[in-house]
Amino acid sequence: MHRCLQLARLGAGYVAPNPMVGAVLVYDNAIIGEGFHQHYGKAHAEVNCIDSVAEENKCLIEKSTLYVSLEPCAHFGKTPPCANLIIKHKIPHVVIGCRDSFAAVDGKGIEKLKAAGVNVAVGILEAEAIDLNKRFFTFHQKKRPYIILKWAQSSNGKIAGNDDERIFISNEFTNRLVHQWRAEEAAIMVGTNTALKDDPALTARLYPGNNPVRLVIDLDLKLPATLKLFDGTVKTIVFNQYKDEQTEMLSYYKIDKSNKVIPQILNALYQLQIQSVIIEGGAKLLQSFIDENLWDEARVITNMEMKIAEGINAPILQLQKLQTEQILLTDNIAYFTNTRQ
């Protein structure tokens, strides 16, 4: 099962809104096949695993045990049901990391396998299997994307100076890591002031992978079309109070400014099947997510050698739990989870 989870992670950034899944086929304590879900809409982990079995070992499939990190699907989506494939190949034993809470599956795959006489074990490395697909489970259970807050701050807790000059707080190695984070999430969000002052591209250009969908809150539509956000290279969504207008690369979604803005945006992202969002600023936007308790993870980068005498204070987390820390040269990166979720 550890190998299943290891394989599944290779699909990060490529399979959403599907979950990451890995599968391993074992005969007499030897792996004879393995696979993972590589791209959304393409073959699932179980298919790739069975297809990888060498011709001379095909006869062993019906005597083997299939390990899979998530319950095999039992419905027709973009691909046929994996439970049917397992039954077709007469695999007698299936070991599952965790049950799939998605309504179209949710125990149906397990039931189908058992009804066909397959010996099924569920809950092996369950906590790790659930954590692997926390974005997927959060999306379906809470009807909103998985939300990651990210910011960089000086050693004295400032995220910017008082003037409009952009200050680069994190170092070049941390910047590459941030671009990896971007490639792993479905979307990335900034507020009006950050877009205007920093003119960010919000791409994953420093890391191989997909660019996230760019999200910007511009209620009054005051951002100029010359910004990098509007260069047409990456799909961009603008949340505003005036218009609904969709094109292939640039969309405008109208929200009601008189009501709470963030819940409306999260509901729109749920409807758009965007399962995860990394919030990159500014301080006011980040703090609003914290104050409304609409966050799951926070990644805080602190440059331990930089001080900003006068500037904008970093957001203040509430009831957070520190999970781990890492040091990259001058930067300390702290990973927090929300204890109130």
Phi and psi in degrees as a GROMACS rama.xvg file:
@    title "Ramachandran Plot"
@    xaxis  label "Phi"
@    yaxis  label "Psi"
@TYPE xy
-58.0156  -41.0741  HIS-2
-65.4539  -38.5813  ARG-3
-57.8189  -46.4482  CYS-4
-66.6382  -38.0229  LEU-5
-61.8547  -45.4024  GLN-6
-64.9406  -43.1128  LEU-7
-57.6027  -39.0853  ALA-8
-62.2461  -20.6958  ARG-9
-66.2699  -16.3152  LEU-10
-89.1126  0.985396  GLY-11
-57.2887  128.153  ALA-12
86.6157  -4.46676  GLY-13
-119.906  -21.445  TYR-14
-105.706  -15.1285  VAL-15
-57.842  142.295  ALA-16
-83.7623  9.20597  PRO-17
-76.1305  160.568  ASN-18
-80.3788  161.281  PRO-19
-81.4316  131.381  MET-20
-140.676  138.146  VAL-21
-123.426  150.62  GLY-22
-140.633  143.241  ALA-23
-136.301  132.197  VAL-24
-106.462  126.225  LEU-25
-123.346  131.167  VAL-26
-126.634  123.673  TYR-27
52.1793  48.4981  ASP-28
64.1465  16.81  ASN-29
-122.805  136.212  ALA-30
-75.9784  122.154  ILE-31
-109.171  -7.39155  ILE-32
-163.953  147.329  GLY-33
-155.686  155.082  GLU-34
-168.655  169.024  GLY-35
-146.228  161.463  PHE-36
-74.1852  115.658  HIS-37
-95.8423  -38.1248  GLN-38
-145.271  143.523  HIS-39
-57.0123  132.62  TYR-40
87.5449  -9.60226  GLY-41
-99.4836  -175.746  LYS-42
-56.2014  142.242  ALA-43
-78.6863  171.256  HIS-44
-57.2448  -42.2714  ALA-45
-63.871  -38.4597  GLU-46
-64.684  -48.5989  VAL-47
-64.1799  -35.0776  ASN-48
-64.4997  -51.5554  CYS-49
-65.2809  -38.9857  ILE-50
-65.722  -22.8762  ASP-51
-81.0203  -10.463  SER-52
-66.2003  128.546  VAL-53
-61.7846  149.981  ALA-54
-54.0102  -40.9638  GLU-55
-70.9452  -12.5753  GLU-56
-105.825  1.30304  ASN-57
-56.7764  -34.443  LYS-58
-68.6885  -12.7911  CYS-59
-90.3828  -12.1419  LEU-60
-56.4295  -43.9214  ILE-61
-77.2722  4.88209  GLU-62
-118.773  9.89424  LYS-63
-105.885  173.018  SER-64
-113.441  129.158  THR-65
-97.7861  124.21  LEU-66
-101.99  131.729  TYR-67
-142.657  136.976  VAL-68
-72.3534  -22.0183  SER-69
-136.722  147.171  LEU-70
-48.0113  128.222  GLU-71
-61.2643  141.857  PRO-72
-71.8928  154.134  CYS-73
-124.21  12.6753  ALA-74
-125.497  159.916  HIS-75
-85.8191  116.003  PHE-76
-116.243  -121.859  GLY-77
-78.886  -15.21  LYS-78
-134.874  161.107  THR-79
-67.4259  163.768  PRO-80
-64.6096  131.964  PRO-81
-71.6523  -28.5434  CYS-82
-59.8296  -40.4209  ALA-83
-63.2151  -38.6995  ASN-84
-64.4398  -41.6642  LEU-85
-62.9659  -43.5867  ILE-86
-65.5665  -41.2528  ILE-87
-59.3226  -38.7423  LYS-88
-87.0538  3.86529  HIS-89
57.2992  37.3967  LYS-90
-73.301  121.179  ILE-91
-81.9765  -24.0469  PRO-92
-131.219  133.232  HIS-93
-130.909  127.935  VAL-94
-112.887  124.281  VAL-95
-116.076  133.84  ILE-96
-65.0969  -57.186  GLY-97
-150.488  159.006  CYS-98
-72.3339  148.798  ARG-99
-94.1545  115.348  ASP-100
-81.3179  -4.00642  SER-101
-59.9055  130.714  PHE-102
-53.7306  -35.5911  ALA-103
-71.8175  -15.2052  ALA-104
-112.259  -83.0833  VAL-105
36.9398  60.9501  ASP-106
93.6823  -15.0435  GLY-107
-67.5978  -35.7577  LYS-108
-66.1866  -41.7868  GLY-109
-63.1028  -45.3309  ILE-110
-61.2784  -42.8033  GLU-111
-63.4832  -42.1143  LYS-112
-64.2487  -45.8292  LEU-113
-63.4947  -39.5821  LYS-114
-63.8048  -25.6007  ALA-115
-89.7289  4.02952  ALA-116
90.0642  10.5544  GLY-117
-78.6536  137.216  VAL-118
-81.0858  117.388  ASN-119
-118.949  131.266  VAL-120
-118.479  132.666  ALA-121
-125.03  144.006  VAL-122
98.8131  24.7823  GLY-123
-88.3776  120.44  ILE-124
53.4837  43.1917  LEU-125
-59.8783  -45.6743  GLU-126
-60.578  -42.5581  ALA-127
-66.7488  -37.6484  GLU-128
-67.2678  -39.0479  ALA-129
-68.3359  -43.2341  ILE-130
-61.961  -37.7864  ASP-131
-55.5466  -40.8692  LEU-132
-110.615  38.0581  ASN-133
-60.6469  -30.9356  LYS-134
-65.7519  -47.9311  ARG-135
-60.5883  -47.0644  PHE-136
-69.2154  -40.8689  PHE-137
-60.6171  -44.5707  THR-138
-58.1979  -46.3291  PHE-139
-80.8056  -28.8367  HIS-140
-86.8113  -36.6294  GLN-141
-105.079  -2.60028  LYS-142
57.1868  40.5495  LYS-143
-156.881  163.875  ARG-144
-69.202  160.329  PRO-145
-76.0089  129.851  TYR-146
-114.615  123.409  ILE-147
-114.518  123.249  ILE-148
-92.913  138.26  LEU-149
-141.102  132.215  LYS-150
-153.664  160.087  TRP-151
-113.667  138.849  ALA-152
-137.772  157.493  GLN-153
-75.3481  173.051  SER-154
-64.6627  -22.1077  SER-155
-102.559  21.5089  ASN-156
77.335  32.5884  GLY-157
-111.4  138.547  LYS-158
-102.28  -8.14421  ILE-159
-166.693  163.682  ALA-160
-83.941  177.455  GLY-161
-80.5563  -19.4386  ASN-162
-91.9644  -178.292  ASP-163
-87.5137  0.753121  ASP-164
-72.4375  129.55  GLU-165
-75.8882  132.069  ARG-166
-109.986  125.764  ILE-167
-88.8824  109.32  PHE-168
-89.5576  -48.2474  ILE-169
-82.18  154.279  SER-170
-85.1086  176.963  ASN-171
-66.2941  -30.9584  GLU-172
-71.6606  -41.9963  PHE-173
-64.3444  -36.2538  THR-174
-60.3187  -38.827  ASN-175
-65.7803  -39.4774  ARG-176
-62.846  -41.3957  LEU-177
-60.8234  -38.3691  VAL-178
-69.0799  -31.485  HIS-179
-63.9904  -44.2902  GLN-180
-57.3912  -43.9706  TRP-181
-59.7168  -42.7052  ARG-182
-66.5484  -20.9258  ALA-183
-88.3738  -11.2829  GLU-184
-110.312  157.891  GLU-185
-75.1797  -31.2231  ALA-186
-150.215  162.986  ALA-187
-137.023  139.735  ILE-188
-128.549  141.16  MET-189
-135.647  163.931  VAL-190
-93.5618  178.347  GLY-191
-60.0842  -48.82  THR-192
-64.1904  -40.644  ASN-193
-63.6585  -43.3256  THR-194
-61.4383  -40.6848  ALA-195
-73.3231  -44.6605  LEU-196
-80.2755  -39.5067  LYS-197
-97.1512  -20.6125  ASP-198
46.566  56.4625  ASP-199
-77.1094  150.509  PRO-200
-85.1812  -26.911  ALA-201
55.5793  38.5197  LEU-202
-108.864  173.483  THR-203
-105.282  40.9724  ALA-204
-64.1129  -21.0326  ARG-205
-92.7793  7.2943  LEU-206
-145.917  137.082  TYR-207
-68.9333  125.675  PRO-208
157.404  -176.26  GLY-209
-80.5466  148.186  ASN-210
-79.6154  139.362  ASN-211
-73.0555  157.431  PRO-212
-64.7009  132.162  VAL-213
-88.3402  130.466  ARG-214
-120.058  132.411  LEU-215
-135.757  135.441  VAL-216
-92.7  113.443  ILE-217
-136.558  73.456  ASP-218
-56.0513  -38.6349  LEU-219
-99.9404  8.95691  ASP-220
49.4188  52.6582  LEU-221
-104.89  0.10541  LYS-222
-76.5839  133.472  LEU-223
-72.9596  149.203  PRO-224
-68.7089  -9.62198  ALA-225
-80.703  -7.88488  THR-226
-65.8522  153.704  LEU-227
-60.9874  -28.7031  LYS-228
-57.6246  -26.3109  LEU-229
-107.725  25.1133  PHE-230
-81.9297  -3.03161  ASP-231
79.4684  4.74247  GLY-232
-85.6188  -24.2401  THR-233
-135.788  142.453  VAL-234
-58.1764  130.49  LYS-235
-131.01  137.049  THR-236
-120.656  130.106  ILE-237
-112.145  119.972  VAL-238
-94.071  122.618  PHE-239
-144.973  174.439  ASN-240
-101.58  5.10335  GLN-241
-112.635  -39.8184  TYR-242
-146.824  152.937  LYS-243
-110.056  123.258  ASP-244
-158.28  121.235  GLU-245
-121.286  129.033  GLN-246
-125.984  179.853  THR-247
-62.8954  -40.8577  GLU-248
-110.699  -14.1027  MET-249
-138.721  122.073  LEU-250
-127.715  145.849  SER-251
-116.691  128.296  TYR-252
-117.749  123.998  TYR-253
-83.9638  132.897  LYS-254
-129.181  161.054  ILE-255
-88.2938  109.285  ASP-256
-65.5681  -23.0191  LYS-257
-78.2345  -13.9331  SER-258
-108.333  173.215  ASN-259
-59.0882  125.752  LYS-260
-75.8657  -47.5404  VAL-261
-61.7791  -46.8972  ILE-262
-57.916  -35.9388  PRO-263
-64.1659  -41.6214  GLN-264
-65.4068  -43.8161  ILE-265
-64.7906  -35.2281  LEU-266
-66.4906  -39.8657  ASN-267
-63.732  -40.8301  ALA-268
-66.8451  -34.16  LEU-269
-63.9611  -43.9843  TYR-270
-64.8156  -29.7944  GLN-271
-85.6816  2.55585  LEU-272
64.6049  30.1768  GLN-273
-91.4798  111.665  ILE-274
-87.5353  -19.2801  GLN-275
-148.941  147.532  SER-276
-138.211  134.299  VAL-277
-104.72  122.849  ILE-278
-94.0022  118.869  ILE-279
-108.967  10.3003  GLU-280
127.326  172.313  GLY-281
-90.0925  -161.031  GLY-282
-60.1638  -40.6254  ALA-283
-65.0156  -43.2952  LYS-284
-65.9157  -45.3198  LEU-285
-60.2211  -45.6064  LEU-286
-65.2943  -32.8422  GLN-287
-66.0812  -37.1629  SER-288
-65.0611  -39.6629  PHE-289
-65.6314  -47.6834  ILE-290
-63.0251  -31.6309  ASP-291
-91.2662  5.56356  GLU-292
54.2489  42.6834  ASN-293
-115.696  67.2242  LEU-294
-155.538  153.188  TRP-295
-115.415  -37.8354  ASP-296
-136.976  151.207  GLU-297
-133.981  135.98  ALA-298
-122.02  110.039  ARG-299
-111.964  118.791  VAL-300
-99.209  121.809  ILE-301
-117.006  118.193  THR-302
-78.3935  108.082  ASN-303
-73.129  -11.4509  MET-304
-109.08  0.33923  GLU-305
-109.977  136.984  MET-306
-125.743  139.352  LYS-307
-116.245  111.303  ILE-308
-59.3939  -52.7576  ALA-309
-124.279  128.022  GLU-310
-177.101  -167.201  GLY-311
-89.403  127.774  ILE-312
-68.4736  143.734  ASN-313
-67.8341  156.51  ALA-314
-59.1962  160.446  PRO-315
-117.693  114.687  ILE-316
-72.0235  154.479  LEU-317
-126.924  130.146  GLN-318
51.9585  42.407  LEU-319
-88.6507  159.059  GLN-320
-123.499  124.669  LYS-321
-74.7501  122.735  LEU-322
-92.6012  -45.5918  GLN-323
-164.449  165.688  THR-324
-135.378  152.75  GLU-325
-141.16  149.402  GLN-326
-111.528  127.277  ILE-327
-124.84  96.8398  LEU-328
52.5114  -110.912  LEU-329
-81.4142  -9.3271  THR-330
-104.571  134.581  ASP-331
-103.895  125.544  ASN-332
-111.274  115.676  ILE-333
-106.048  132.396  ALA-334
-109.524  119.123  TYR-335
-115.694  153.398  PHE-336
-119.614  158.981  THR-337
-86.658  118.188  ASN-338
-78.8096  -8.6095  THR-339
-97.4708  3.36254  ARG-340
